[in-house]
Amino acid sequence: MNACRKIHPGDVRVGRSLSNASNLSLSPSELNDHIMEMINARQAATKCDAVCRGNPITDAGKRKQMIKMLSVVLIPVLVITGMTANTFAIAVGNYISSSNVRQLLVFSIELGALLRTIQFERDMSALYVSNIKPVTKDFLLQRYPDTDLAIQNLSNWPKGDDIISDMETPERFLSYLNEHRYQLDVHMPSVERELNFYSNIILVLLKWLYDSVSESSTGSVWKDVVAYQEIIVASELFGRERALGVSFYATGGFESREEYLLFIENQDRANVTFESARFYSQIAFDIYNAELAKNPNVSVRIEEFRNRIKANNFSRESASIQEAEMWFDNMTIYQGVLTRTQNALALTVDQSLAKESEEELKSVITICIVFGIILIVCPLIVFAVYNLTSEIQKYSISIANRTKALNKEKKRTDMLLYQLLPQSVAEMLKKGEQIDAEQYNESTMFFSDVVGFTSISAASSPLQVVDMLNSLYLCFDARIDLYDVYKVETIGDAYMVVSGVPKCNGRRHASEIATLAVDLLSHVKCLEVPHLPGIKLKIRIGIHSANKIQLSQSTRDMLLVIRGFEMEERQNDEIRKELMTSFPGTNGRTYWLNRVDGFQYKGGMEVNNSENEDDVTSTEKSGGLKSYFPH
C-alpha cells in the first residue's frame, strides 16, 4: 500500500487524458524523424547516411545541406572548368608552337639563302685562287654584294655561348668576311685553305639550322622539316663538289690526292643525304622530280663531268676556264633544282602549319568563348542553387512547422477518438475498414461515484469542482493503465470501466475489475478535496458480471402498459431491503426482463434470468448488461 499524501491537480503527471499531451512538444531532431516516418522516407541505414542525410531544421543541418547542394553543382563545374582550361592551354600551346615553327621555317629559308650565297662566293673564290685572272676576279666580286645582302636579310641572329666571336653579330660577321676578302690578294691562300675557310662558316650556319628546328617542336610536319634540312645539307655538299670541280677544271687537275678523295667523299655524302631527304618526305621527292623534269639533261651532263673528274687524267696543259664554267653552270642548275625543291617544300610546310595555326586559333577562340560563358554562367548557377536551396530550406521549415501543428492536432483527435471508442475500433475506423457488431457473452462492469458530490458541488465554484474531478480522474487514469480494463466514459462524478470488452480475456474480467476496485479505493483514501483541506474524498463502487437486464418498479409498470414484454420479479430479500434503505419511499422491488415478443435473438439465444446465475458482488450500483461493442 502506498503512503497517503495530499494530491493536487498539478502534481499528477500521469493519466490517459494528459499524459499524451506531454508528447506534443518535440525537439527539432525528433520532429524531423517523425516527419520522415510520416512520409515513409526512412530506409535501412547505410554507411553513407551520415553524409547523405541531414536535419533540415537545425542550423548545422542547413549548413550541411547547403554545402552538399553547392558541392553537387561546384564539383562538375570545377571539373568542366578544369577540362576547358586544360584544352585551352593545349590549344594555345599548339598555336604558339605552330607559330614558332613557322617563324623558324622562315628563318631557315633565310638561312638557306645565306648558305647559297656563301657557297657561290666560296666557289668563285676557289676559282680565283686556282686561276688568277681578271675574269675570275669579276666573278668573285659579283658574289660579295649577294652575300652581304643575305646577311642583312636575316630576321633573327642566333644567340648562345657556343657562337664563335667572329659571328656574334651580323656586323662582326660582315667585318670578318671583309677582312678575309681584302687579304685574299695579299696572302694568296691555296684552294683547299679557301674551301676550308668558307666551309667552316657554312658548318656554323648548318648548326644554326639544325638547332632552330627540332623534331619535338615541329609536330606533325617534322618529317618534312627534316627532309628540308637534309636538302640544305645536300645542297652544301653539292656546293663543295662544285667548288672542287671548278678548281679541277680551272687548274687541269687536283693539287693533291687529298683533294681528289675529298671530292669523292663529298659526292657520296651528298647523294646519301639527298636520298635521306627523299626517304623522310614523299612531298620532297615529288617536288624534286617535278623540278628536275624541267631540266632533263642536266643530270646526264653532270654525270659526264663527274666521270672525267674521277678519271683524273687532266694535266696543267688541259686546264680550261670554259670547262670550269660549264661544270659550274651545270652544278648551279642542279643546285637550283635543289633550291626550288627546298623552297617549294618550305612553302608546303608553311601552308600546312598555317592551316594548323588557323584551326588552332579557331579552337582557341571557341574555347575562349566557351570558357567565358562558363565563367559567367557558373556563378549564376551557384547563386541560383544557393537561393533555391535557401528557399527549399525555408519551405522545409514551413512544412515542418505545419506538420508539427498537424501532428499535434492528430494526437488530440486520436485522444478524443480513443476516449469515445476503444483504440482497436478507432484504428479500424481510421483505416476505413468495415466494423461489425459483436456480442460478448460475459464481462464485468465497474461503476463509481463521489459520496456527497451534490453537497460538495453546492459549496464549490465550477472551477473548483473541475479541479476536484480532474485530480480524482487523473489518479483513476493512472491506475487503470495497470489492468486489463477499458474506460468507457465519465459523466459528472460517475466513472465507468469494463473488462472483457472489447478484448475478451476469458473469465479474468471479474478479477481484473475487483482488483482495480480495491486499488482505486486504497488510493482515493489518500486524496483530499483540493479547495477544502481536511475533507477526504469518498467514492462508492459497484461491480456486476451477470448477463441480465434488471428493471425498476416504474419501468416494469410502463412496459406492462405497452405490452409485449415478458418480466418476472427478482426474488432477493437482501437486495430489496438494501434498496428500500438507500431509496426511502420505494418498495425495493426489481424485475428481470426475460424476452420481448417478436425480437430475434442473435445466435438463437434468449436471456435466462434464473436466480442461480445472479453473481452480485456489490449492490451500490447493480443491474444486468447485454452489450454490443464494435471492435
C-alpha positions in Angstrom: 0.0 0.0 0.0 1.4 3.4 -1.0 1.8 6.1 1.7 -1.0 8.6 1.7 -0.2 12.2 0.6 -2.2 15.2 -0.5 -2.6 15.3 -4.3 -3.4 18.4 -6.3 -4.2 18.5 -10.0 -0.8 20.0 -10.9 1.0 17.1 -9.0 -0.5 14.4 -11.1 1.6 14.0 -14.3 0.3 10.6 -15.5 -3.0 9.8 -16.9 -4.5 9.0 -20.2 -6.1 12.4 -20.6 -3.0 14.5 -20.1 0.0 12.1 -20.4 -0.3 12.0 -24.2 -0.3 15.8 -24.4 3.2 15.9 -23.0 4.5 14.2 -26.1 3.3 17.0 -28.4 6.3 19.1 -27.6 9.1 17.7 -29.8 12.7 18.7 -30.4 13.7 19.6 -34.0 15.6 16.3 -34.5 12.6 14.3 -33.1 10.3 16.3 -35.3 12.5 15.6 -38.3 12.4 11.9 -37.5 8.6 12.0 -37.2 8.3 13.8 -40.5 10.4 11.3 -42.3 8.4 8.5 -40.8 5.2 10.1 -41.9 6.3 10.4 -45.5 7.7 6.9 -45.4 11.2 8.2 -46.2 13.0 6.1 -43.6 15.1 3.4 -45.1 17.6 0.9 -44.0 20.7 2.6 -42.6 23.7 2.6 -44.9 27.3 3.8 -44.5 26.6 7.0 -46.3 23.7 8.0 -44.2 25.9 10.3 -42.2 27.0 12.1 -45.3 23.8 11.9 -47.4 21.3 12.8 -44.8 21.0 15.8 -42.6 18.5 17.5 -40.3 16.9 20.3 -42.4 15.6 22.0 -39.2 18.8 22.8 -37.3 21.3 25.5 -38.3 24.0 22.8 -38.6 21.7 20.7 -40.8 21.1 23.8 -43.0 24.8 24.4 -43.5 25.4 20.7 -44.2 22.7 20.6 -46.8 23.9 23.9 -48.3 27.4 22.5 -48.6 26.1 19.3 -50.2 23.9 21.2 -52.7 26.7 23.6 -53.7 29.2 20.6 -53.9 26.8 18.8 -56.3 27.0 21.9 -58.6 30.5 23.1 -58.0 32.3 19.7 -58.5 31.0 19.2 -62.1 31.5 22.9 -62.8 35.1 22.8 -61.5 35.7 19.6 -63.5 34.3 21.2 -66.7 36.3 24.4 -66.0 39.5 22.4 -65.4 38.9 20.4 -68.6 38.2 23.5 -70.6 41.2 25.3 -69.1 43.4 22.2 -70.0 42.0 22.1 -73.5 42.5 25.9 -73.8 46.1 25.5 -72.6 46.8 22.7 -75.1 45.2 24.7 -78.0 47.2 27.8 -77.1 50.4 25.8 -76.8 49.7 24.2 -80.2 49.0 27.6 -81.7 52.2 29.1 -80.3 54.2 26.0 -81.3 52.8 26.3 -84.9 53.6 30.0 -85.0 57.1 29.4 -83.7 57.7 26.7 -86.2 56.5 29.0 -89.0 58.9 31.7 -87.7 61.7 29.2 -87.6 60.9 27.9 -91.0 61.1 31.5 -92.3 64.4 31.8 -90.6 65.6 28.5 -92.1 64.7 29.8 -95.6 66.6 33.0 -94.9 69.5 30.9 -93.6 69.3 28.7 -96.7 69.6 31.7 -98.9 72.6 32.9 -97.0 74.2 29.4 -97.3 73.7 29.5 -101.1 75.3 33.0 -101.4 78.3 31.9 -99.3 78.6 28.7 -101.4 78.6 30.8 -104.6 81.2 33.1 -103.0 83.3 30.1 -101.9 83.2 28.6 -105.4 84.2 31.8 -107.1 86.9 32.4 -104.5 88.3 28.9 -105.1 88.1 29.5 -108.9 90.0 32.8 -108.4 92.8 31.4 -106.3 93.2 28.5 -108.6 93.3 30.7 -111.7 94.0 34.3 -111.0 92.7 36.3 -113.9 90.6 39.4 -114.3 87.6 37.4 -115.4 87.7 35.1 -112.3 88.1 38.2 -110.2 85.0 39.7 -111.7 83.1 36.5 -111.0 84.1 36.7 -107.3 83.4 40.4 -106.9 79.8 39.9 -108.2 79.2 37.5 -105.3 80.2 39.8 -102.5 77.0 42.0 -102.6 74.7 39.0 -102.7 76.3 37.6 -99.5 76.2 40.9 -97.7 72.5 41.3 -98.6 71.7 37.8 -97.4 73.3 38.5 -94.1 71.4 41.7 -93.6 68.1 40.0 -94.6 68.3 37.5 -91.7 65.3 38.3 -89.4 67.0 36.7 -86.4 70.6 36.3 -85.3 71.3 33.2 -83.1 72.5 33.8 -79.6 74.3 31.4 -77.3 77.6 30.5 -75.6 78.7 28.3 -78.4 78.6 31.1 -81.0 82.1 32.0 -82.2 83.3 35.5 -81.5 83.6 36.5 -85.2 79.9 35.6 -85.7 78.3 37.0 -82.6 76.5 39.8 -84.5 75.8 40.5 -88.2 78.2 43.4 -88.1 81.1 41.4 -86.7 80.4 38.6 -89.2 80.5 41.1 -92.1 83.7 42.6 -90.7 85.1 39.1 -90.5 84.3 38.3 -94.1 85.5 41.7 -95.5 88.8 41.2 -93.7 89.3 37.9 -95.4 88.3 39.4 -98.8 90.8 42.2 -98.5 93.6 39.9 -97.6 92.8 37.4 -100.4 95.3 39.0 -102.9 97.9 39.6 -100.3 98.1 36.0 -98.8 97.0 34.1 -101.9 95.8 31.0 -100.0 95.5 27.6 -101.6 92.3 26.3 -102.9 92.0 23.8 -100.0 92.5 26.6 -97.5 90.0 28.8 -99.2 87.4 26.0 -99.3 88.0 25.3 -95.6 87.5 28.9 -94.6 84.1 29.1 -96.2 83.2 25.5 -95.3 83.8 26.3 -91.6 81.4 29.2 -91.8 78.9 27.0 -93.6 79.2 24.4 -90.9 78.3 27.0 -88.2 75.3 28.1 -90.3 74.2 24.5 -90.7 74.4 24.0 -86.9 72.2 27.1 -86.5 69.7 25.4 -89.0 69.6 22.2 -87.0 69.2 24.0 -83.7 66.4 26.2 -85.0 64.1 23.4 -85.9 63.9 20.1 -83.9 61.6 17.2 -84.1 59.9 18.0 -80.8 58.9 21.4 -81.9 57.6 20.7 -85.4 54.7 18.5 -84.5 53.0 16.6 -87.4 55.3 18.2 -90.1 58.6 17.1 -88.5 59.4 14.6 -91.3 59.0 17.3 -93.9 61.2 19.7 -91.9 63.9 17.0 -91.5 63.7 16.5 -95.3 64.1 20.2 -95.7 67.2 20.3 -93.6 68.6 17.3 -95.4 68.1 19.1 -98.7 70.0 22.1 -97.4 72.9 19.9 -96.2 72.9 18.0 -99.5 73.0 21.3 -101.3 76.0 22.3 -99.3 77.8 19.0 -100.1 77.0 19.5 -103.8 78.4 23.0 -103.4 81.6 21.6 -102.1 81.7 19.2 -105.0 81.1 22.1 -107.4 83.9 24.1 -105.8 86.3 21.2 -106.1 85.2 20.6 -109.7 85.8 24.2 -110.6 89.3 24.0 -109.2 89.9 20.7 -111.1 88.9 22.1 -114.5 90.4 25.5 -114.0 93.8 24.1 -113.0 93.9 20.9 -115.1 93.7 18.6 -112.1 93.8 18.3 -108.3 96.8 19.7 -106.4 96.9 16.6 -104.2 95.3 13.2 -103.8 93.6 14.5 -100.6 91.6 16.9 -102.8 90.6 14.0 -105.1 89.4 11.9 -102.1 87.6 14.9 -100.7 85.7 15.3 -104.0 84.7 11.6 -104.0 83.7 11.8 -100.3 81.5 14.9 -100.8 79.8 13.4 -103.8 79.0 10.2 -101.9 77.8 12.1 -98.8 75.7 14.4 -101.0 73.9 11.5 -102.6 73.3 9.7 -99.3 72.0 12.9 -97.7 69.7 13.6 -100.6 68.3 10.1 -100.6 67.6 10.5 -96.9 65.6 13.6 -97.6 63.5 11.7 -100.2 63.0 8.9 -97.6 61.6 11.3 -95.0 59.2 13.2 -97.2 57.3 11.9 -100.2 56.4 15.5 -100.9 60.0 16.5 -101.2 60.6 13.5 -103.6 57.6 14.6 -105.8 58.7 18.2 -105.9 62.3 17.2 -106.8 61.1 15.0 -109.7 58.9 17.8 -111.0 61.7 20.4 -110.9 64.2 18.0 -112.4 61.9 17.3 -115.2 62.2 20.9 -116.3 66.0 20.3 -116.9 66.0 16.7 -118.1 69.7 16.7 -119.4 71.4 18.3 -116.5 71.9 15.1 -114.6 73.4 13.4 -117.6 75.9 16.3 -118.2 76.9 16.4 -114.5 77.5 12.6 -114.5 79.8 13.0 -117.6 81.7 15.7 -115.8 82.0 13.6 -112.7 83.3 10.6 -114.6 86.1 12.8 -116.2 87.0 14.1 -112.8 87.1 10.6 -111.3 89.4 9.5 -114.1 91.8 12.3 -113.0 93.6 12.2 -116.4 93.9 16.0 -116.8 97.1 18.0 -116.7 98.1 21.6 -116.3 98.1 22.0 -120.1 94.5 20.8 -120.3 93.2 23.5 -117.8 90.2 25.3 -119.2 88.2 28.2 -117.8 85.4 27.3 -120.2 85.3 23.7 -118.8 85.2 25.1 -115.3 82.4 27.5 -116.2 80.4 24.7 -117.9 80.8 22.5 -114.8 79.9 25.4 -112.6 76.8 26.2 -114.6 75.5 22.7 -114.7 76.1 22.2 -111.0 74.4 25.6 -110.4 71.4 24.5 -112.4 71.3 21.3 -110.4 71.6 23.2 -107.2 68.8 25.5 -108.5 66.7 22.4 -108.7 67.5 21.6 -105.1 66.9 25.2 -104.1 63.5 25.3 -105.8 62.7 21.9 -104.2 63.7 23.3 -100.9 61.6 26.5 -101.3 58.6 24.6 -102.6 58.9 22.1 -99.6 59.2 25.1 -97.2 56.1 26.7 -98.8 54.2 23.4 -98.5 55.2 23.0 -94.8 54.3 26.6 -94.2 50.9 26.2 -95.7 50.3 23.1 -93.6 51.4 24.9 -90.5 49.3 27.9 -91.4 46.3 25.7 -91.7 47.0 24.1 -88.4 47.6 27.5 -86.8 44.3 28.7 -88.3 42.5 25.7 -86.9 44.2 26.1 -83.5 43.3 29.8 -83.5 39.7 28.9 -84.1 39.9 26.3 -81.3 41.4 28.9 -79.0 38.7 31.4 -79.9 35.9 28.8 -79.5 37.4 27.7 -76.1 37.7 31.3 -75.0 34.1 31.9 -75.8 33.0 28.7 -74.0 35.3 29.4 -71.1 33.9 32.9 -70.9 30.4 31.6 -70.9 31.3 29.1 -68.2 32.9 31.9 -66.1 29.7 33.9 -66.5 27.2 31.1 -66.1 28.9 29.2 -63.3 28.4 32.0 -60.7 24.9 32.4 -61.8 24.3 28.7 -61.4 25.9 28.7 -58.0 23.9 31.7 -56.9 20.7 30.2 -58.3 21.4 26.9 -56.4 22.2 28.8 -53.3 18.9 30.7 -53.5 17.0 27.6 -54.4 18.5 25.7 -51.5 17.6 28.5 -49.2 14.1 28.6 -50.4 13.8 24.8 -50.1 15.1 25.0 -46.6 12.6 27.8 -45.7 9.8 25.7 -47.3 11.0 22.6 -45.4 10.9 24.6 -42.1 7.4 25.8 -43.1 6.3 22.3 -43.8 7.9 21.1 -40.6 6.0 23.7 -38.6 2.8 22.8 -40.3 3.5 19.1 -39.9 4.2 19.7 -36.2 0.9 21.5 -35.8 -0.8 18.8 -37.8 0.8 16.2 -35.6 -0.4 17.9 -32.5 -4.0 18.1 -33.9 -3.8 14.4 -35.0 -2.7 13.4 -31.5 -5.5 15.4 -30.0 -8.0 14.0 -32.4 -6.8 10.5 -31.7 -7.0 11.1 -27.9 -10.6 12.3 -28.3 -11.4 9.3 -30.6 -9.8 6.9 -28.1 -12.0 8.4 -25.3 -15.1 7.8 -27.4 -14.2 4.4 -28.8 -11.9 1.5 -28.0 -8.5 2.0 -29.6 -8.7 -1.1 -31.7 -12.1 0.1 -33.1 -10.8 3.6 -33.6 -7.8 2.3 -35.6 -10.1 0.3 -37.8 -12.2 3.3 -38.4 -9.2 5.4 -39.4 -8.1 2.7 -41.9 -11.6 2.7 -43.4 -12.2 -0.9 -42.5 -15.7 -2.3 -42.0 -16.7 -2.8 -38.4 -19.3 -5.5 -37.5 -21.1 -5.5 -34.2 -20.2 -8.2 -31.7 -21.9 -9.8 -28.8 -19.9 -10.5 -25.7 -21.3 -13.4 -23.6 -19.8 -12.1 -20.4 -18.0 -9.1 -19.0 -17.6 -7.2 -15.7 -18.7 -3.6 -15.2 -17.3 -1.1 -12.8 -19.2 2.0 -11.6 -18.2 4.6 -9.1 -19.4 8.0 -7.9 -18.4 10.5 -5.3 -20.1 10.3 -1.9 -21.8 13.6 -1.2 -21.0 15.0 -4.6 -24.1 17.2 -4.7 -23.4 18.9 -1.4 -19.7 19.4 -2.2 -20.6 20.9 -5.6 -23.1 23.2 -4.0 -20.4 24.6 -1.8 -17.8 25.0 -4.6 -17.3 27.1 -7.7 -17.4 25.4 -11.1 -13.7 25.6 -11.5 -13.1 24.1 -8.1 -15.4 21.2 -9.0 -13.5 20.7 -12.2 -10.2 20.7 -10.3 -11.5 18.2 -7.8 -12.8 15.8 -10.5 -9.6 16.3 -12.6 -7.4 15.3 -9.6 -9.6 12.2 -9.0 -9.8 11.1 -12.6 -6.1 11.6 -13.2 -5.5 9.3 -10.3 -8.0 6.8 -11.7 -6.5 7.0 -15.3 -3.0 6.4 -13.9 -4.2 3.2 -12.1 -6.4 1.6 -14.8 -3.4 1.6 -17.2 -2.1 -1.2 -15.0 -5.0 -3.5 -15.6 -6.8 -5.3 -18.5 -9.7 -2.9 -18.5 -11.3 -0.3 -20.8 -12.5 3.1 -19.7 -16.0 3.6 -21.1 -17.0 7.1 -20.0 -17.2 9.7 -17.2 -20.4 11.6 -16.6 -20.1 14.1 -13.8 -18.8 12.2 -10.8 -19.7 8.8 -12.4 -16.8 6.7 -13.7 -17.5 3.6 -15.8 -14.9 0.9 -16.6 -15.4 -2.6 -18.2 -13.2 -5.6 -18.5 -13.6 -8.4 -21.1 -14.9 -5.8 -23.6 -13.8 -5.1 -26.3 -10.9 -7.6 -25.8 -12.0 -10.9 -24.5 -10.0 -12.2 -21.6 -11.8 -15.4 -20.6 -13.2 -15.2 -17.1 -10.4 -13.0 -15.9 -12.5 -9.9 -16.3 -14.1 -10.2 -12.9 -10.7 -10.5 -11.1 -9.3 -7.5 -13.1 -12.2 -5.3 -12.1 -12.2 -6.5 -8.5 -8.5 -5.8 -8.1 -8.9 -2.4 -9.8 -11.7 -1.5 -7.4 -9.6 -2.3 -4.3 -6.6 -0.4 -5.9 -8.7 2.7 -6.6 -10.3 2.6 -3.2 -6.9 2.5 -1.4 -5.6 5.4 -3.5 -8.7 7.6 -3.1 -8.3 7.3 0.7 -5.2 9.5 0.2 -7.0 12.2 -1.7 -8.4 15.4 -0.2 -10.7 17.9 -1.8 -8.2 20.4 -3.1 -10.1 23.5 -2.0 -11.4 22.0 1.2 -8.4 20.9 3.2 -9.0 18.1 5.7 -12.0 16.7 3.8 -11.3 13.3 2.3 -12.8 12.2 -1.0 -15.0 9.1 -0.7 -16.4 7.0 -3.5 -19.0 4.3 -3.9 -18.1 1.4 -6.2 -20.4 -1.1 -7.9 -19.4 -4.2 -9.8 -21.6 -6.6 -11.8 -21.0 -9.6 -14.1 -24.3 -11.4 -14.8 -25.7 -11.3 -18.3 -29.1 -9.9 -17.2 -31.4 -6.9 -17.6 -32.8 -5.5 -14.3 -35.8 -3.2 -14.2 -37.1 -0.9 -11.6 -40.8 -0.9 -10.5 -41.7 2.2 -12.5 -40.1 0.8 -15.7 -41.9 -2.5 -15.3 -45.2 -0.7 -14.9 -44.7 1.2 -18.1 -43.8 -1.9 -20.0 -46.9 -3.7 -18.8 -49.0 -0.9 -20.2 -47.1 -1.2 -23.5 -47.4 -5.0 -23.6 -45.2 -7.5 -25.4 -42.5 -7.8 -22.7 -42.1 -10.9 -20.5 -40.9 -9.9 -17.0 -40.6 -11.6 -13.6 -39.9 -10.2 -10.1 -36.4 -10.7 -8.7 -36.6 -12.8 -5.6 -33.9 -11.5 -3.3 -34.9 -10.1 0.1 -31.4 -8.7 0.9 -31.3 -6.6 -2.3 -34.9 -5.4 -1.6 -34.1 -4.3 1.9 -30.9 -2.5 0.8 -32.8 -0.7 -1.9 -35.6 0.4 0.5 -32.9 1.7 2.9 -31.0 3.5 0.2 -34.1 4.9 -1.5 -36.8 5.7 1.1 -40.4 5.7 -0.2 -39.8 2.8 -2.6 -40.9 -0.8 -2.2 -37.4 -2.1 -3.2 -38.9 -4.4 -5.8 -36.9 -5.1 -9.0 -37.7 -7.2 -12.0 -35.9 -9.2 -14.7 -36.6 -8.6 -18.4 -36.7 -12.0 -20.0 -37.9 -11.5 -23.6 -39.6 -9.2 -26.0 -42.3 -10.5 -28.3 -41.1 -10.7 -32.0 -37.4 -9.9 -31.2 -35.0 -12.2 -32.9 -32.1 -13.0 -30.6 -28.6 -13.2 -32.1 -27.4 -16.8 -32.4 -30.9 -18.1 -31.3 -30.1 -17.4 -27.7 -32.5 -16.0 -25.2 -31.9 -14.3 -21.9 -32.0 -16.8 -19.0 -32.7 -14.9 -15.8 -32.8 -17.8 -13.4 -31.8 -16.6 -9.9 -28.9 -19.1 -9.5 -27.0 -17.1 -12.2 -27.0 -13.9 -10.2 -23.5 -13.1 -9.0 -23.7 -9.7 -7.4 -20.5 -8.5 -5.7 -21.7 -5.1 -4.6 -25.2 -3.6 -4.6 -24.5 0.0 -4.7 -24.9 0.1 -8.5 -26.1 -3.2 -9.9 -28.0 -4.4 -12.9 -27.9 -6.7 -15.9 -25.9 -5.9 -19.0 -26.3 -7.2 -22.6 -23.9 -5.1 -24.7 -22.9 -4.9 -28.4 -19.5 -3.4 -28.7 -18.0 -2.9 -32.1 -14.3 -3.9 -32.4 
